[in-house]
Amino acid sequence: MSTEIEGIAGIDRKPLPFHRAVWTLFLVQLSNWRWSWRGMVITGMVAPILTLAAMGVFAKESGGQSVQQVFVGSLTLALLFETQNKVAANFAFMKFNDAFAFYAALPVRPQAFIVATAAAFTLLALPALVCTTLFGVLILGLHVSLSPLAVPVLLAVVLPFVGYGAWLGSRANSPEEAGSLSLLSVLAMVSLGPVAVPAHLLPDFMVWIGWANPAFYASSLLRQVFFGPVGGTTAVYFGVLLGYLLLMWVLSSKRIAGFGGTAEP
């Protein structure tokens, strides 16, 4: 990795190919967490597993569909905590510690930096996702039938929230503000609409609000992937998250470039 970093830091000023830039920045992002990733992974498991345990007990009394809803809601919470929340804090930290000035000197595009960040935090989110899944299957007695579409659906769920976290962190006035706003948005997304709670247990206005909540589409896709059926709504919800991803991609890229961040030479 050191050779490639030297290459992009000034010894070799030729623009890096996109895939090499992504790989190098991916390693840089992972190295930033080399001392704290264990604590980060553990804390990322606590909230979704406790939510799953507490709500799952009551959901069992309402039937299997309610337990499934709590399960996918907890998975959504795990992914939001480990991607959106952590990326917002990461970008706010870089903004106020002049890290973007360093990346401005590198011959890479803003998109490469965002893709590398998404890959790094998706990797760090996998332990929380796997542990929450195993907890739900073993403790709640759920029977899953994992669809072959699991990987693309996981990417469709994670990437939009990574982009939102990058945008939110880059707009915050301080790292503390970024953390507070990101945590508030995570809790709001999980609460608004049938994300962790079945629709028939919510008032009508909450159900309608859910249609504007990207976390609703994320949890719905996860439910279809784990429990089926995969059909027309899968493609529709996938398209909604793709549109949200494109919006966050454009906004995040502009914010990074606006701070003199990773720009193409």
BAKE-957539 format. One record per residue (C-alpha): x, y, z. Coordinates in steps of 0.2 Angstrom, whole numbers, plus 5000, padded with zeros to 4 digits. Layout:
# BAKE-957539
+------+------+------+
:   xx :   yy :   zz :
+------+------+------+
:    X :    Y :    Z :
...
+------+------+------+
//
This chain:
# BAKE-957539
+------+------+------+
:   xx :   yy :   zz :
+------+------+------+
: 5000 : 5000 : 5000 :
: 5014 : 5012 : 5004 :
: 5021 : 5011 : 4986 :
: 5004 : 5016 : 4979 :
: 5001 : 5030 : 4992 :
: 5019 : 5037 : 4987 :
: 5013 : 5036 : 4969 :
: 4998 : 5047 : 4972 :
: 5006 : 5058 : 4984 :
: 5017 : 5067 : 4972 :
: 5032 : 5055 : 4967 :
: 5021 : 5049 : 4952 :
: 5009 : 5063 : 4946 :
: 5001 : 5053 : 4933 :
: 4982 : 5051 : 4936 :
: 4978 : 5034 : 4944 :
: 4966 : 5023 : 4935 :
: 4949 : 5023 : 4944 :
: 4950 : 5005 : 4951 :
: 4968 : 5008 : 4958 :
: 4962 : 5024 : 4966 :
: 4947 : 5016 : 4974 :
: 4958 : 5001 : 4980 :
: 4971 : 5013 : 4987 :
: 4959 : 5025 : 4996 :
: 4950 : 5009 : 5002 :
: 4966 : 5004 : 5011 :
: 4968 : 5021 : 5018 :
: 4951 : 5022 : 5025 :
: 4953 : 5005 : 5033 :
: 4970 : 5010 : 5041 :
: 4961 : 5025 : 5049 :
: 4951 : 5013 : 5060 :
: 4965 : 5000 : 5063 :
: 4965 : 5004 : 5082 :
: 4947 : 5007 : 5085 :
: 4938 : 4995 : 5073 :
: 4935 : 4982 : 5087 :
: 4926 : 4994 : 5098 :
: 4917 : 5001 : 5083 :
: 4911 : 4984 : 5077 :
: 4905 : 4979 : 5095 :
: 4895 : 4995 : 5098 :
: 4887 : 4993 : 5081 :
: 4880 : 4977 : 5086 :
: 4873 : 4982 : 5103 :
: 4858 : 4993 : 5097 :
: 4851 : 4982 : 5083 :
: 4853 : 4966 : 5094 :
: 4845 : 4974 : 5109 :
: 4831 : 4981 : 5098 :
: 4828 : 4964 : 5090 :
: 4828 : 4955 : 5107 :
: 4816 : 4968 : 5115 :
: 4804 : 4970 : 5101 :
: 4805 : 4952 : 5096 :
: 4797 : 4945 : 5112 :
: 4781 : 4956 : 5109 :
: 4781 : 4953 : 5090 :
: 4780 : 4934 : 5093 :
: 4763 : 4936 : 5101 :
: 4757 : 4945 : 5085 :
: 4763 : 4931 : 5073 :
: 4777 : 4927 : 5061 :
: 4775 : 4942 : 5050 :
: 4777 : 4954 : 5064 :
: 4793 : 4945 : 5070 :
: 4800 : 4946 : 5052 :
: 4796 : 4965 : 5052 :
: 4806 : 4967 : 5068 :
: 4820 : 4957 : 5061 :
: 4822 : 4967 : 5045 :
: 4820 : 4983 : 5055 :
: 4834 : 4978 : 5066 :
: 4845 : 4974 : 5051 :
: 4841 : 4991 : 5044 :
: 4846 : 4999 : 5060 :
: 4862 : 4989 : 5060 :
: 4866 : 4995 : 5043 :
: 4862 : 5013 : 5046 :
: 4872 : 5014 : 5062 :
: 4887 : 5006 : 5054 :
: 4887 : 5015 : 5037 :
: 4877 : 5032 : 5037 :
: 4882 : 5036 : 5055 :
: 4900 : 5032 : 5054 :
: 4902 : 5040 : 5037 :
: 4895 : 5056 : 5043 :
: 4907 : 5056 : 5058 :
: 4921 : 5052 : 5047 :
: 4918 : 5066 : 5034 :
: 4915 : 5079 : 5047 :
: 4931 : 5074 : 5055 :
: 4940 : 5076 : 5039 :
: 4932 : 5092 : 5035 :
: 4938 : 5100 : 5051 :
: 4955 : 5093 : 5052 :
: 4960 : 5098 : 5034 :
: 4961 : 5080 : 5028 :
: 4952 : 5086 : 5012 :
: 4966 : 5097 : 5008 :
: 4977 : 5081 : 5008 :
: 4966 : 5072 : 4996 :
: 4965 : 5088 : 4985 :
: 4983 : 5085 : 4981 :
: 4980 : 5067 : 4975 :
: 4976 : 5064 : 4956 :
: 4960 : 5055 : 4960 :
: 4941 : 5059 : 4957 :
: 4929 : 5063 : 4971 :
: 4919 : 5048 : 4965 :
: 4934 : 5036 : 4969 :
: 4935 : 5043 : 4986 :
: 4916 : 5040 : 4989 :
: 4916 : 5022 : 4982 :
: 4932 : 5018 : 4993 :
: 4923 : 5025 : 5008 :
: 4907 : 5015 : 5004 :
: 4917 : 4999 : 5002 :
: 4927 : 5002 : 5018 :
: 4912 : 5005 : 5029 :
: 4901 : 4991 : 5021 :
: 4915 : 4979 : 5026 :
: 4915 : 4986 : 5044 :
: 4896 : 4984 : 5044 :
: 4896 : 4965 : 5040 :
: 4900 : 4959 : 5057 :
: 4885 : 4968 : 5064 :
: 4874 : 4962 : 5050 :
: 4879 : 4944 : 5052 :
: 4877 : 4944 : 5071 :
: 4860 : 4952 : 5070 :
: 4855 : 4939 : 5057 :
: 4861 : 4924 : 5067 :
: 4853 : 4931 : 5083 :
: 4836 : 4933 : 5074 :
: 4837 : 4916 : 5066 :
: 4843 : 4906 : 5082 :
: 4834 : 4916 : 5096 :
: 4818 : 4920 : 5087 :
: 4817 : 4904 : 5078 :
: 4815 : 4912 : 5061 :
: 4816 : 4902 : 5045 :
: 4825 : 4912 : 5031 :
: 4826 : 4907 : 5012 :
: 4840 : 4919 : 5006 :
: 4838 : 4925 : 4988 :
: 4852 : 4925 : 4976 :
: 4849 : 4944 : 4975 :
: 4855 : 4946 : 4992 :
: 4872 : 4954 : 4987 :
: 4865 : 4967 : 4975 :
: 4851 : 4971 : 4987 :
: 4863 : 4974 : 5001 :
: 4873 : 4986 : 4990 :
: 4857 : 4995 : 4985 :
: 4852 : 4996 : 5004 :
: 4870 : 5002 : 5010 :
: 4876 : 5014 : 4996 :
: 4862 : 5027 : 4997 :
: 4865 : 5029 : 5016 :
: 4883 : 5030 : 5014 :
: 4881 : 5044 : 5002 :
: 4869 : 5053 : 5014 :
: 4881 : 5051 : 5028 :
: 4895 : 5059 : 5017 :
: 4884 : 5073 : 5012 :
: 4878 : 5076 : 5030 :
: 4895 : 5075 : 5037 :
: 4902 : 5087 : 5024 :
: 4888 : 5100 : 5028 :
: 4889 : 5099 : 5047 :
: 4897 : 5114 : 5057 :
: 4906 : 5103 : 5069 :
: 4910 : 5084 : 5071 :
: 4898 : 5085 : 5086 :
: 4884 : 5092 : 5076 :
: 4887 : 5079 : 5063 :
: 4886 : 5065 : 5076 :
: 4870 : 5072 : 5083 :
: 4861 : 5075 : 5067 :
: 4866 : 5058 : 5060 :
: 4860 : 5049 : 5075 :
: 4844 : 5059 : 5075 :
: 4841 : 5054 : 5056 :
: 4845 : 5036 : 5060 :
: 4832 : 5035 : 5074 :
: 4819 : 5045 : 5063 :
: 4821 : 5033 : 5048 :
: 4819 : 5018 : 5058 :
: 4804 : 5025 : 5067 :
: 4794 : 5033 : 5052 :
: 4784 : 5021 : 5043 :
: 4783 : 5002 : 5043 :
: 4802 : 4999 : 5045 :
: 4803 : 4989 : 5062 :
: 4785 : 4989 : 5066 :
: 4772 : 4981 : 5055 :
: 4760 : 4993 : 5045 :
: 4744 : 4987 : 5054 :
: 4751 : 4992 : 5071 :
: 4754 : 5010 : 5065 :
: 4742 : 5025 : 5062 :
: 4738 : 5029 : 5044 :
: 4748 : 5045 : 5043 :
: 4764 : 5035 : 5049 :
: 4762 : 5023 : 5035 :
: 4760 : 5037 : 5022 :
: 4775 : 5045 : 5029 :
: 4785 : 5029 : 5027 :
: 4783 : 5030 : 5008 :
: 4795 : 5045 : 5008 :
: 4807 : 5036 : 5020 :
: 4821 : 5027 : 5011 :
: 4823 : 5016 : 5026 :
: 4806 : 5009 : 5022 :
: 4812 : 5003 : 5005 :
: 4828 : 4996 : 5012 :
: 4819 : 4986 : 5025 :
: 4806 : 4980 : 5012 :
: 4819 : 4974 : 5001 :
: 4828 : 4965 : 5015 :
: 4812 : 4956 : 5020 :
: 4809 : 4950 : 5002 :
: 4827 : 4944 : 5001 :
: 4826 : 4934 : 5017 :
: 4808 : 4928 : 5017 :
: 4801 : 4931 : 4999 :
: 4793 : 4933 : 4988 :
: 4804 : 4942 : 4976 :
: 4793 : 4950 : 4962 :
: 4788 : 4966 : 4954 :
: 4789 : 4977 : 4970 :
: 4807 : 4971 : 4972 :
: 4812 : 4980 : 4956 :
: 4802 : 4995 : 4960 :
: 4809 : 4997 : 4977 :
: 4827 : 4994 : 4970 :
: 4824 : 5008 : 4958 :
: 4818 : 5020 : 4972 :
: 4834 : 5017 : 4981 :
: 4845 : 5018 : 4965 :
: 4837 : 5036 : 4962 :
: 4841 : 5040 : 4980 :
: 4859 : 5034 : 4978 :
: 4861 : 5045 : 4962 :
: 4855 : 5060 : 4971 :
: 4866 : 5057 : 4986 :
: 4881 : 5053 : 4974 :
: 4879 : 5070 : 4965 :
: 4877 : 5080 : 4981 :
: 4891 : 5072 : 4990 :
: 4903 : 5074 : 4975 :
: 4899 : 5092 : 4974 :
: 4902 : 5095 : 4993 :
: 4919 : 5086 : 4992 :
: 4924 : 5096 : 4977 :
: 4918 : 5112 : 4985 :
: 4929 : 5110 : 5000 :
: 4944 : 5107 : 4988 :
: 4943 : 5089 : 4991 :
: 4947 : 5075 : 4979 :
: 4947 : 5082 : 4962 :
: 4952 : 5076 : 4946 :
: 4969 : 5084 : 4940 :
+------+------+------+
//
